[in-house]
């Protein structure tokens, strides 16, 4: 009986290991889309970026990504924002199609930066 309790306890402890760490890393569940408190982290061209995705419409289809540290590489920051936007649309609406308002398809010099120097992408998830 004690062995069974220990095995079950160890299994539950190991199963929860990823949950606590994910709160700070940005993974907040399949339908969050916000990337946790600090945003989701991705590595593009050897550079790590934190990107936060937020809905900007009532139906959550229109969104904005904000990628910090864009000054290190505007093109890599644009790709990090695109990756997070695609993941957002897949999680929320089951597809990766996006109509960009200010997207990574523009010349990087034309993509807006906010006051802190973070790269901002905007778009709308569309279903197939």
C-alpha positions as CSV (number, residue, x, y, z in Angstrom):
1,X,0.0,0.0,0.0
2,X,2.8,2.4,0.9
3,X,4.6,1.7,-2.4
4,X,1.4,2.4,-4.3
5,X,0.9,5.7,-2.5
6,X,4.5,6.7,-3.2
7,X,4.3,5.8,-6.9
8,X,1.0,7.8,-7.3
9,X,2.5,10.7,-5.4
10,X,5.7,10.7,-7.5
11,X,3.7,10.5,-10.7
12,X,1.5,13.5,-9.7
13,X,4.5,15.5,-8.7
14,X,6.3,14.9,-12.0
15,X,3.1,15.6,-13.9
16,X,2.9,19.0,-12.3
17,X,6.5,20.0,-12.9
18,X,5.8,21.7,-16.2
19,X,2.7,23.5,-15.0
20,X,4.4,25.8,-12.4
21,X,7.3,26.7,-14.7
22,X,5.0,27.5,-17.6
23,X,3.4,30.4,-15.7
24,X,6.6,32.4,-16.0
25,X,7.6,31.1,-19.4
26,X,4.5,32.3,-21.1
27,X,2.6,29.1,-21.7
28,X,-0.8,29.6,-20.0
29,X,-3.0,27.0,-21.5
30,X,-4.5,26.2,-24.9
31,X,-6.9,29.1,-25.0
32,X,-5.0,31.9,-23.3
33,X,-3.4,33.6,-26.3
34,X,-1.8,36.2,-24.1
35,X,1.5,34.4,-23.6
36,X,1.4,34.6,-19.8
37,X,2.4,37.6,-17.7
38,X,5.7,38.2,-19.5
39,X,4.8,37.0,-23.0
40,X,6.0,33.9,-24.9
41,X,9.6,33.5,-25.6
42,X,10.9,32.4,-28.9
43,X,14.4,32.1,-30.5
44,X,14.9,33.4,-34.0
45,X,18.3,33.4,-35.7
46,X,19.9,32.7,-32.3
47,X,18.2,35.7,-30.6
48,X,15.6,35.3,-27.9
49,X,12.6,37.5,-28.0
50,X,9.6,37.9,-25.7
51,X,6.3,38.5,-27.6
52,X,2.9,39.2,-26.1
53,X,-0.2,38.7,-28.1
54,X,-3.5,40.4,-27.2
55,X,-6.9,40.6,-28.7
56,X,-8.0,44.0,-29.9
57,X,-11.6,43.2,-30.9
58,X,-14.6,41.7,-29.1
59,X,-14.5,38.5,-31.1
60,X,-10.8,38.1,-30.4
61,X,-10.0,37.7,-34.1
62,X,-8.2,41.0,-34.4
63,X,-4.9,41.0,-32.4
64,X,-1.7,42.8,-31.8
65,X,1.7,41.3,-31.0
66,X,4.4,43.3,-29.2
67,X,7.9,41.9,-29.5
68,X,10.5,43.4,-27.1
69,X,14.1,43.8,-28.0
70,X,13.5,44.5,-31.6
71,X,16.5,46.7,-31.9
72,X,18.7,43.6,-31.9
73,X,17.3,42.5,-35.2
74,X,14.1,43.9,-36.8
75,X,13.7,41.1,-39.2
76,X,14.1,38.4,-36.5
77,X,11.7,40.3,-34.2
78,X,9.2,40.4,-37.0
79,X,9.5,36.7,-37.4
80,X,9.1,36.1,-33.7
81,X,5.9,38.2,-33.8
82,X,4.6,36.3,-36.8
83,X,5.3,32.9,-35.1
84,X,3.3,34.0,-32.0
85,X,0.5,35.4,-34.1
86,X,0.2,32.1,-36.0
87,X,0.1,30.1,-32.8
88,X,-2.6,32.5,-31.4
89,X,-4.8,32.0,-34.4
90,X,-4.3,28.2,-34.4
91,X,-5.1,28.0,-30.7
92,X,-8.1,30.3,-30.9
93,X,-9.7,29.5,-34.3
94,X,-8.0,26.3,-35.6
95,X,-6.3,27.9,-38.5
96,X,-3.1,29.8,-39.4
97,X,-4.5,32.2,-42.0
98,X,-4.0,35.9,-41.1
99,X,-4.9,39.1,-42.9
100,X,-2.2,41.5,-41.8
101,X,-2.8,45.2,-41.1
102,X,0.8,45.8,-40.1
103,X,2.6,42.5,-40.7
104,X,5.9,40.8,-41.3
105,X,5.3,40.9,-45.0
106,X,6.2,44.6,-45.0
107,X,9.7,46.0,-45.2
108,X,11.0,45.9,-41.6
109,X,11.6,49.6,-41.6
110,X,7.8,50.1,-42.2
111,X,6.7,48.0,-39.2
112,X,5.9,50.2,-36.3
113,X,7.7,50.3,-33.0
114,X,6.1,51.4,-29.8
115,X,7.6,54.0,-27.4
116,X,9.8,51.3,-25.7
117,X,11.3,50.1,-29.1
118,X,9.1,47.0,-29.2
119,X,8.0,45.8,-32.7
120,X,4.2,45.9,-33.1
121,X,2.3,43.6,-35.6
122,X,-1.4,43.8,-36.1
123,X,-3.7,41.4,-38.0
124,X,-6.9,39.4,-38.0
125,X,-7.3,35.6,-37.8
126,X,-9.5,34.2,-40.6
127,X,-11.0,30.8,-40.8
128,X,-10.5,28.6,-43.9
